[in-house]
Amino acid sequence: MSMFLLTAALAYLLGSIPFGYLLVLVFRKEDIRETGSGNIGATNVIRSGARWLGTATLLLDVAKGYVAVALSQLLLPTQHTPELRINVLAVAATFAVLGHVYPVWLDFKGGKGVATALGVYLALMPPAVLGAVALFLVVMLSTKYVSLASILAAASFPLFGAFISNTALAFTGIPGPHWFWTPTLVACALIVPSILIAKHHANIRRLISRTEYRIGDKKRQSAATESTL
């Protein structure tokens, strides 16, 4: 139990590093929370006019999610079962995203977690990420809605994870995915996308009312500046 608590704490602290806030503060002497949507994610940083800082924020938010999961393996004992390993990784993944969304340093008001979730899933299930990213690109390019693409990609991830892992196991001849899909991993695969979708509640309302910002819009409604990352 202590190992899981330590994993959760370290992953949360790593995930809670507010790179968007720090980069804008250091290089532009501004508080990104006072710009646009007030979100610390990469999209709001880019929309503030700092494209290179937004790109750096995106990459660092992805990296901290990946590193949180990768470092959690160092906490594992020398002898460990596959179930224990995947459970520790799943706990790290979940708390890294929670750290980004609810950072203790910023009164628990963070980003929407898309980039950090991408990082943790790159460490957990890279093939499933490819499917979710492909869906994201198709939706974004066809509709010009980044928020809609993020929501659908998040919702689809558990399905891609289940299908791709089962298919891969079938081709390799390993008898069944039961060792991989532990209850803890299933919870992670459901909780993280649910958090991402819930954090897009304002975007969902605007999508329904057709006032959401689209890529290429010349006129941006003030309500449509909400960051998606």
N, C-alpha and C positions, 0 to 999 in steps of 0.2 A: 504493500500500500504506500509506503514512504517513497518508493521509486516512482510511482505514478504521480504522487503529489509534487515531487521534485521536478519531474518532467513537465507537468502542467505549469508550475511556477516559472520555470526557465523559458518555456515556449511562449507563455503569456508576456513576459518581460521583453523578450526579443521581438515578438510581434507588435508590441506597443510602442516601439521606437517610431516616432512620427516624422519620417523622413521628409515628407512634403512640407510640413511646418518648419523643420529645422533648415532645410535648404533655402527656402524663401526668406527666412529670418536672417540667415548668414549672408547670402549673396545679394539680397534686395532690401534688407533691413525693413521688411514688412511682415505683417501677421496675415498669413493666408486665410485665416478664419474671418478676416474682415473684408475679404474679396469674394465676389460672386456668390456662390452658395454657402461659403464659409466652411466647406469641406476641405480636409487636409489631403485628399487623394490626388492622384496624378492628373485627372481630367480638369479639376478646378485650377490646378497649378498651370496647366497649359492654357486654359481659357483666360488666366490672369495676364497672359502675354509672355510668360516665361517658358517657351517651348522646350528649351534644353533642360531646364530644371524639372519640367514635367516628365520628360523622358527619363531623367535620372531618378526621379521619384518612382516611376513605374518599375524600373529595373531593380531598384533597391527594395521596393515592397515585395516584388516577386522573390528576390534573393533571400529576404529575411524569413519568408515562409518556407522556402526550400531548406535553408540552413537550420531552422528550428526543428524540422523533422530529421534531418541528417545528424545533427548533434545529439538528438535523443537516443541514438543507438549507442552512444558512449556510456549511457547510464545502465545499459543492459549488463547483466552478469555474464561471465565467461560462458557458462552453460545455460542456454535458454531454448525454450520451445518456439516453434514458429508462431503459435498462438500468442505467446507473451511478447514476442518481437512486434507483431503487427498491432497488438493492443497498445504498446508504448508509442509506436509511431502514430497511431490514430489519435491518441490523447494529445500528443505534441501538435498534430495538425489542427485539431479543433481549437486548442488554446492559443495557438499562434494567430489564428483568424480573430478570435475573441479579443486578443490583445490589440490588434489593429483597429477593430471596430469600437472597442471600449478601452482606450488607453488611459491608464491611471494618471499619467502626466498632464492630460488635457481635460480633466473633469469628466472622463469616460465618454468624450465626444470625438470620435475618430472618423475614419473613412468608411467606405462601404464594403471593403474586404475582397473585392474581385481580384486584384493583383496578388494579394497575399494568399488567397485561396488557390490561385493558379500555381504559386510557388509550392505550396504544401502538396498539392496533387501531382505536381511534376515529380516530387520526391516519392509519393506513394504509388501512383498509378499512371506513369507517363503515357501509355497507349490511350487511356480514357481521356486524357487531356487533349490529345490530337483530335479526337472526335468532337469534344466540346468546343475547341478552338475553331475547327472547321465550320461547325454550326454557327458560331459567333460571327465569323467572317461572311458567311452566306447571308445571314439575317442583316448584318450591318450594311453590307454593300447593296443589298436589294431594297432595304427600307430606309437607310440612312439614320436609323435610330440606334445609337450606341446602347442606350438603356435597355431597349427591347432585346437586343442581341445578348447583353449581359444576363438578363433575367432568364431567357430561354436556354442559354448555355449552362447556367447554374442548375436549372431544373432538369436538364438532360444528363447531367454528369452521373448521377446514380445509375441511370440506364446504360450509358456507355460503359461505366465501370463493371456492371454485372455482365453485359454482353461480351465485352472484349476479354475480361478475365476468364469467363467460362469457355469462350472460343479458344483462347490460347491454351488453357488447360486441356481441352479436348484434343487439340492438335499435338500437344506434347505427350499425351497418354497418361497424364497424372489423374488418378481416379477421384474426381470431384473437387470442388473448390472450398470444401468445408473448413479446411485449415486456414484459408485466406479470409473468407467472409465471416469473421468472428462478430459477435454482437456489438463489440466496441467499434469495429470498423464500419459496420452497418449504420450505427448511430452517427458516426463521423460523416459518412457519405450522405446522410439525410439532414443532420443538424446544420452543417456548414452551408449547403445550398439554401436551406430555409432562412438562415440569417441574411444571406446575400439578397434574397428576394424580399424579405421583410424590410431591409434597409432601403429598398427601392420603392417604398410605398408612395412617395410623392411622385415619382416618375410614372408609376402605374396609373395614378389618378390623372396625370396629364396625358398619358397615352390614350386613356378612355375618352378624355375631353378633346383630344386632338390638338393640344397646345404644347406638346413636348418638343423640345429642340431637336432639329434634324441636322445632320452634317451638311454644310453648304447653305444653311438658311442665312439670308442677308440680314434679316431682322430677328433678333432674339428676344423672346418675351422674358421679362425679369424672373418669372417663376420657373423658367426653363433652364436656368443656369446650374441646376443641381448636378453635382459631380456623380459620375457612375462608378468611380473607383475608390 
